[in-house]
Amino acid sequence: MFNYDDFASYIVKMQKALEQQGQEKQEAFNNALMIWTFTSIARNQM
């Protein structure tokens, strides 16, 4: 079941962490989205 609240809070955390490393906001968001997608797919394969 897809949980939008978990997704949103995860993206915010990832974005903040990536921004602290000096990345642009859009790039940070794209990276967070990509990482979340991979982990989500991996979890569904279990």
N, CA, C and O atoms as a Maestro MAE file, in Angstrom:
{
 s_m_m2io_version
 :::
 2.0.0
}

f_m_ct {
 s_m_title
 :::
 protein
 m_atom[184] {
  # First column is atom index #
  i_m_mmod_type
  r_m_x_coord
  r_m_y_coord
  r_m_z_coord
  i_m_residue_number
  s_m_chain_name
  s_m_pdb_residue_name
  s_m_pdb_atom_name
  i_m_atomic_number
  :::
  1 25 0.845 -1.199 0.000 1 A "MET " " N  " 7
  2 3 0.000 0.000 0.000 1 A "MET " " CA " 6
  3 2 0.884 1.254 0.000 1 A "MET " " C  " 6
  4 15 1.795 1.389 0.817 1 A "MET " " O  " 8
  5 25 0.600 2.144 -0.913 2 A "PHE " " N  " 7
  6 3 1.407 3.362 -1.048 2 A "PHE " " CA " 6
  7 2 0.980 4.384 -0.006 2 A "PHE " " C  " 6
  8 15 -0.200 4.721 0.102 2 A "PHE " " O  " 8
  9 25 1.942 4.871 0.755 3 A "ASN " " N  " 7
  10 3 1.636 5.844 1.805 3 A "ASN " " CA " 6
  11 2 2.246 7.196 1.442 3 A "ASN " " C  " 6
  12 15 3.463 7.373 1.504 3 A "ASN " " O  " 8
  13 25 1.393 8.147 1.063 4 A "TYR " " N  " 7
  14 3 1.876 9.452 0.609 4 A "TYR " " CA " 6
  15 2 2.520 10.257 1.729 4 A "TYR " " C  " 6
  16 15 3.447 11.026 1.475 4 A "TYR " " O  " 8
  17 25 2.044 10.095 2.972 5 A "ASP " " N  " 7
  18 3 2.636 10.835 4.093 5 A "ASP " " CA " 6
  19 2 4.073 10.386 4.331 5 A "ASP " " C  " 6
  20 15 4.967 11.214 4.505 5 A "ASP " " O  " 8
  21 25 4.292 9.068 4.339 6 A "ASP " " N  " 7
  22 3 5.652 8.543 4.508 6 A "ASP " " CA " 6
  23 2 6.537 9.023 3.364 6 A "ASP " " C  " 6
  24 15 7.683 9.423 3.570 6 A "ASP " " O  " 8
  25 25 5.981 8.976 2.151 7 A "PHE " " N  " 7
  26 3 6.719 9.388 0.963 7 A "PHE " " CA " 6
  27 2 7.137 10.851 1.072 7 A "PHE " " C  " 6
  28 15 8.291 11.195 0.815 7 A "PHE " " O  " 8
  29 25 6.190 11.709 1.454 8 A "ALA " " N  " 7
  30 3 6.468 13.146 1.546 8 A "ALA " " CA " 6
  31 2 7.529 13.439 2.601 8 A "ALA " " C  " 6
  32 15 8.457 14.206 2.347 8 A "ALA " " O  " 8
  33 25 7.401 12.837 3.778 9 A "SER " " N  " 7
  34 3 8.371 13.101 4.845 9 A "SER " " CA " 6
  35 2 9.743 12.549 4.470 9 A "SER " " C  " 6
  36 15 10.769 13.135 4.814 9 A "SER " " O  " 8
  37 25 9.756 11.413 3.759 10 A "TYR " " N  " 7
  38 3 11.028 10.835 3.316 10 A "TYR " " CA " 6
  39 2 11.716 11.773 2.328 10 A "TYR " " C  " 6
  40 15 12.917 12.024 2.429 10 A "TYR " " O  " 8
  41 25 10.939 12.288 1.371 11 A "ILE " " N  " 7
  42 3 11.500 13.199 0.368 11 A "ILE " " CA " 6
  43 2 12.073 14.448 1.034 11 A "ILE " " C  " 6
  44 15 13.155 14.908 0.668 11 A "ILE " " O  " 8
  45 25 11.352 14.993 2.008 12 A "VAL " " N  " 7
  46 3 11.825 16.191 2.704 12 A "VAL " " CA " 6
  47 2 13.146 15.904 3.410 12 A "VAL " " C  " 6
  48 15 14.079 16.704 3.335 12 A "VAL " " O  " 8
  49 25 13.226 14.765 4.095 13 A "LYS " " N  " 7
  50 3 14.470 14.397 4.795 13 A "LYS " " CA " 6
  51 2 15.615 14.239 3.811 13 A "LYS " " C  " 6
  52 15 16.713 14.747 4.039 13 A "LYS " " O  " 8
  53 25 15.358 13.534 2.714 14 A "MET " " N  " 7
  54 3 16.397 13.304 1.715 14 A "MET " " CA " 6
  55 2 16.848 14.631 1.113 14 A "MET " " C  " 6
  56 15 18.041 14.863 0.918 14 A "MET " " O  " 8
  57 25 15.874 15.503 0.819 15 A "GLN " " N  " 7
  58 3 16.199 16.788 0.212 15 A "GLN " " CA " 6
  59 2 17.092 17.612 1.128 15 A "GLN " " C  " 6
  60 15 18.078 18.197 0.679 15 A "GLN " " O  " 8
  61 25 16.747 17.659 2.410 16 A "LYS " " N  " 7
  62 3 17.547 18.431 3.366 16 A "LYS " " CA " 6
  63 2 18.957 17.860 3.470 16 A "LYS " " C  " 6
  64 15 19.932 18.610 3.492 16 A "LYS " " O  " 8
  65 25 19.065 16.546 3.534 17 A "ALA " " N  " 7
  66 3 20.376 15.909 3.641 17 A "ALA " " CA " 6
  67 2 21.216 16.199 2.407 17 A "ALA " " C  " 6
  68 15 22.404 16.503 2.517 17 A "ALA " " O  " 8
  69 25 20.603 16.107 1.234 18 A "LEU " " N  " 7
  70 3 21.346 16.344 -0.003 18 A "LEU " " CA " 6
  71 2 21.701 17.819 -0.167 18 A "LEU " " C  " 6
  72 15 22.774 18.146 -0.672 18 A "LEU " " O  " 8
  73 25 20.807 18.705 0.254 19 A "GLU " " N  " 7
  74 3 21.098 20.136 0.153 19 A "GLU " " CA " 6
  75 2 22.281 20.509 1.040 19 A "GLU " " C  " 6
  76 15 23.067 21.390 0.689 19 A "GLU " " O  " 8
  77 25 22.412 19.847 2.182 20 A "GLN " " N  " 7
  78 3 23.541 20.119 3.077 20 A "GLN " " CA " 6
  79 2 24.857 19.751 2.405 20 A "GLN " " C  " 6
  80 15 25.913 20.267 2.771 20 A "GLN " " O  " 8
  81 25 24.793 18.859 1.424 21 A "GLN " " N  " 7
  82 3 25.989 18.493 0.672 21 A "GLN " " CA " 6
  83 2 26.233 19.471 -0.476 21 A "GLN " " C  " 6
  84 15 27.176 19.304 -1.250 21 A "GLN " " O  " 8
  85 25 25.382 20.488 -0.583 22 A "GLY " " N  " 7
  86 3 25.610 21.554 -1.549 22 A "GLY " " CA " 6
  87 2 24.987 21.335 -2.914 22 A "GLY " " C  " 6
  88 15 25.410 21.963 -3.885 22 A "GLY " " O  " 8
  89 25 23.999 20.468 -3.017 23 A "GLN " " N  " 7
  90 3 23.366 20.237 -4.310 23 A "GLN " " CA " 6
  91 2 22.218 21.209 -4.532 23 A "GLN " " C  " 6
  92 15 21.658 21.759 -3.583 23 A "GLN " " O  " 8
  93 25 21.881 21.410 -5.784 24 A "GLU " " N  " 7
  94 3 20.727 22.243 -6.137 24 A "GLU " " CA " 6
  95 2 19.448 21.545 -5.688 24 A "GLU " " C  " 6
  96 15 19.405 20.319 -5.588 24 A "GLU " " O  " 8
  97 25 18.412 22.328 -5.420 25 A "LYS " " N  " 7
  98 3 17.156 21.747 -4.925 25 A "LYS " " CA " 6
  99 2 16.565 20.734 -5.898 25 A "LYS " " C  " 6
  100 15 16.147 19.652 -5.485 25 A "LYS " " O  " 8
  101 25 16.525 21.072 -7.175 26 A "GLN " " N  " 7
  102 3 15.918 20.166 -8.149 26 A "GLN " " CA " 6
  103 2 16.708 18.865 -8.228 26 A "GLN " " C  " 6
  104 15 16.128 17.780 -8.271 26 A "GLN " " O  " 8
  105 25 18.026 18.980 -8.247 27 A "GLU " " N  " 7
  106 3 18.874 17.796 -8.308 27 A "GLU " " CA " 6
  107 2 18.685 16.946 -7.061 27 A "GLU " " C  " 6
  108 15 18.610 15.720 -7.144 27 A "GLU " " O  " 8
  109 25 18.606 17.599 -5.905 28 A "ALA " " N  " 7
  110 3 18.404 16.882 -4.648 28 A "ALA " " CA " 6
  111 2 17.069 16.150 -4.666 28 A "ALA " " C  " 6
  112 15 16.976 15.006 -4.221 28 A "ALA " " O  " 8
  113 25 16.040 16.810 -5.179 29 A "PHE " " N  " 7
  114 3 14.723 16.176 -5.245 29 A "PHE " " CA " 6
  115 2 14.746 14.979 -6.187 29 A "PHE " " C  " 6
  116 15 14.199 13.923 -5.871 29 A "PHE " " O  " 8
  117 25 15.380 15.147 -7.344 30 A "ASN " " N  " 7
  118 3 15.456 14.052 -8.310 30 A "ASN " " CA " 6
  119 2 16.196 12.859 -7.720 30 A "ASN " " C  " 6
  120 15 15.775 11.715 -7.892 30 A "ASN " " O  " 8
  121 25 17.292 13.122 -7.028 31 A "ASN " " N  " 7
  122 3 18.054 12.043 -6.403 31 A "ASN " " CA " 6
  123 2 17.229 11.340 -5.343 31 A "ASN " " C  " 6
  124 15 17.223 10.111 -5.274 31 A "ASN " " O  " 8
  125 25 16.532 12.108 -4.515 32 A "ALA " " N  " 7
  126 3 15.706 11.517 -3.465 32 A "ALA " " CA " 6
  127 2 14.601 10.664 -4.075 32 A "ALA " " C  " 6
  128 15 14.308 9.573 -3.587 32 A "ALA " " O  " 8
  129 25 13.994 11.166 -5.141 33 A "LEU " " N  " 7
  130 3 12.918 10.431 -5.806 33 A "LEU " " CA " 6
  131 2 13.447 9.126 -6.388 33 A "LEU " " C  " 6
  132 15 12.799 8.085 -6.284 33 A "LEU " " O  " 8
  133 25 14.630 9.185 -7.002 34 A "MET " " N  " 7
  134 3 15.238 8.002 -7.595 34 A "MET " " CA " 6
  135 2 15.571 6.971 -6.521 34 A "MET " " C  " 6
  136 15 15.280 5.786 -6.679 34 A "MET " " O  " 8
  137 25 16.183 7.429 -5.426 35 A "ILE " " N  " 7
  138 3 16.541 6.531 -4.326 35 A "ILE " " CA " 6
  139 2 15.287 5.899 -3.735 35 A "ILE " " C  " 6
  140 15 15.260 4.697 -3.472 35 A "ILE " " O  " 8
  141 25 14.254 6.703 -3.527 36 A "TRP " " N  " 7
  142 3 13.005 6.183 -2.950 36 A "TRP " " CA " 6
  143 2 12.379 5.155 -3.873 36 A "TRP " " C  " 6
  144 15 11.872 4.130 -3.417 36 A "TRP " " O  " 8
  145 25 12.413 5.430 -5.186 37 A "THR " " N  " 7
  146 3 11.838 4.502 -6.160 37 A "THR " " CA " 6
  147 2 12.574 3.171 -6.112 37 A "THR " " C  " 6
  148 15 11.939 2.117 -6.099 37 A "THR " " O  " 8
  149 25 13.896 3.203 -6.086 38 A "PHE " " N  " 7
  150 3 14.679 1.968 -6.047 38 A "PHE " " CA " 6
  151 2 14.403 1.167 -4.781 38 A "PHE " " C  " 6
  152 15 14.218 -0.048 -4.839 38 A "PHE " " O  " 8
  153 25 14.377 1.850 -3.636 39 A "THR " " N  " 7
  154 3 14.140 1.135 -2.379 39 A "THR " " CA " 6
  155 2 12.725 0.583 -2.343 39 A "THR " " C  " 6
  156 15 12.489 -0.501 -1.809 39 A "THR " " O  " 8
  157 25 11.781 1.330 -2.913 40 A "SER " " N  " 7
  158 3 10.387 0.877 -2.959 40 A "SER " " CA " 6
  159 2 10.266 -0.374 -3.818 40 A "SER " " C  " 6
  160 15 9.600 -1.335 -3.433 40 A "SER " " O  " 8
  161 25 10.909 -0.363 -4.981 41 A "ILE " " N  " 7
  162 3 10.887 -1.526 -5.874 41 A "ILE " " CA " 6
  163 2 11.554 -2.710 -5.188 41 A "ILE " " C  " 6
  164 15 11.033 -3.825 -5.221 41 A "ILE " " O  " 8
  165 25 12.705 -2.470 -4.568 42 A "ALA " " N  " 7
  166 3 13.435 -3.545 -3.889 42 A "ALA " " CA " 6
  167 2 12.585 -4.162 -2.786 42 A "ALA " " C  " 6
  168 15 12.574 -5.382 -2.618 42 A "ALA " " O  " 8
  169 25 11.875 -3.330 -2.035 43 A "ARG " " N  " 7
  170 3 11.039 -3.819 -0.948 43 A "ARG " " CA " 6
  171 2 9.901 -4.682 -1.494 43 A "ARG " " C  " 6
  172 15 9.529 -5.686 -0.888 43 A "ARG " " O  " 8
  173 25 9.351 -4.280 -2.648 44 A "ASN " " N  " 7
  174 3 8.256 -5.043 -3.244 44 A "ASN " " CA " 6
  175 2 8.723 -6.377 -3.809 44 A "ASN " " C  " 6
  176 15 7.922 -7.300 -3.958 44 A "ASN " " O  " 8
  177 25 10.003 -6.488 -4.124 45 A "GLN " " N  " 7
  178 3 10.544 -7.738 -4.673 45 A "GLN " " CA " 6
  179 2 10.777 -8.780 -3.590 45 A "GLN " " C  " 6
  180 15 10.876 -9.972 -3.883 45 A "GLN " " O  " 8
  181 25 10.866 -8.335 -2.330 46 A "MET " " N  " 7
  182 3 11.154 -9.251 -1.220 46 A "MET " " CA " 6
  183 2 10.056 -10.293 -1.059 46 A "MET " " C  " 6
  184 15 10.137 -11.143 -0.172 46 A "MET " " O  " 8
  :::
 }
 m_bond[183] {
  # First column is bond index #
  i_m_from
  i_m_to
  i_m_order
  :::
  1 1 2 1
  2 2 3 1
  3 3 4 2
  4 3 5 1
  5 5 6 1
  6 6 7 1
  7 7 8 2
  8 7 9 1
  9 9 10 1
  10 10 11 1
  11 11 12 2
  12 11 13 1
  13 13 14 1
  14 14 15 1
  15 15 16 2
  16 15 17 1
  17 17 18 1
  18 18 19 1
  19 19 20 2
  20 19 21 1
  21 21 22 1
  22 22 23 1
  23 23 24 2
  24 23 25 1
  25 25 26 1
  26 26 27 1
  27 27 28 2
  28 27 29 1
  29 29 30 1
  30 30 31 1
  31 31 32 2
  32 31 33 1
  33 33 34 1
  34 34 35 1
  35 35 36 2
  36 35 37 1
  37 37 38 1
  38 38 39 1
  39 39 40 2
  40 39 41 1
  41 41 42 1
  42 42 43 1
  43 43 44 2
  44 43 45 1
  45 45 46 1
  46 46 47 1
  47 47 48 2
  48 47 49 1
  49 49 50 1
  50 50 51 1
  51 51 52 2
  52 51 53 1
  53 53 54 1
  54 54 55 1
  55 55 56 2
  56 55 57 1
  57 57 58 1
  58 58 59 1
  59 59 60 2
  60 59 61 1
  61 61 62 1
  62 62 63 1
  63 63 64 2
  64 63 65 1
  65 65 66 1
  66 66 67 1
  67 67 68 2
  68 67 69 1
  69 69 70 1
  70 70 71 1
  71 71 72 2
  72 71 73 1
  73 73 74 1
  74 74 75 1
  75 75 76 2
  76 75 77 1
  77 77 78 1
  78 78 79 1
  79 79 80 2
  80 79 81 1
  81 81 82 1
  82 82 83 1
  83 83 84 2
  84 83 85 1
  85 85 86 1
  86 86 87 1
  87 87 88 2
  88 87 89 1
  89 89 90 1
  90 90 91 1
  91 91 92 2
  92 91 93 1
  93 93 94 1
  94 94 95 1
  95 95 96 2
  96 95 97 1
  97 97 98 1
  98 98 99 1
  99 99 100 2
  100 99 101 1
  101 101 102 1
  102 102 103 1
  103 103 104 2
  104 103 105 1
  105 105 106 1
  106 106 107 1
  107 107 108 2
  108 107 109 1
  109 109 110 1
  110 110 111 1
  111 111 112 2
  112 111 113 1
  113 113 114 1
  114 114 115 1
  115 115 116 2
  116 115 117 1
  117 117 118 1
  118 118 119 1
  119 119 120 2
  120 119 121 1
  121 121 122 1
  122 122 123 1
  123 123 124 2
  124 123 125 1
  125 125 126 1
  126 126 127 1
  127 127 128 2
  128 127 129 1
  129 129 130 1
  130 130 131 1
  131 131 132 2
  132 131 133 1
  133 133 134 1
  134 134 135 1
  135 135 136 2
  136 135 137 1
  137 137 138 1
  138 138 139 1
  139 139 140 2
  140 139 141 1
  141 141 142 1
  142 142 143 1
  143 143 144 2
  144 143 145 1
  145 145 146 1
  146 146 147 1
  147 147 148 2
  148 147 149 1
  149 149 150 1
  150 150 151 1
  151 151 152 2
  152 151 153 1
  153 153 154 1
  154 154 155 1
  155 155 156 2
  156 155 157 1
  157 157 158 1
  158 158 159 1
  159 159 160 2
  160 159 161 1
  161 161 162 1
  162 162 163 1
  163 163 164 2
  164 163 165 1
  165 165 166 1
  166 166 167 1
  167 167 168 2
  168 167 169 1
  169 169 170 1
  170 170 171 1
  171 171 172 2
  172 171 173 1
  173 173 174 1
  174 174 175 1
  175 175 176 2
  176 175 177 1
  177 177 178 1
  178 178 179 1
  179 179 180 2
  180 179 181 1
  181 181 182 1
  182 182 183 1
  183 183 184 2
  :::
 }
}
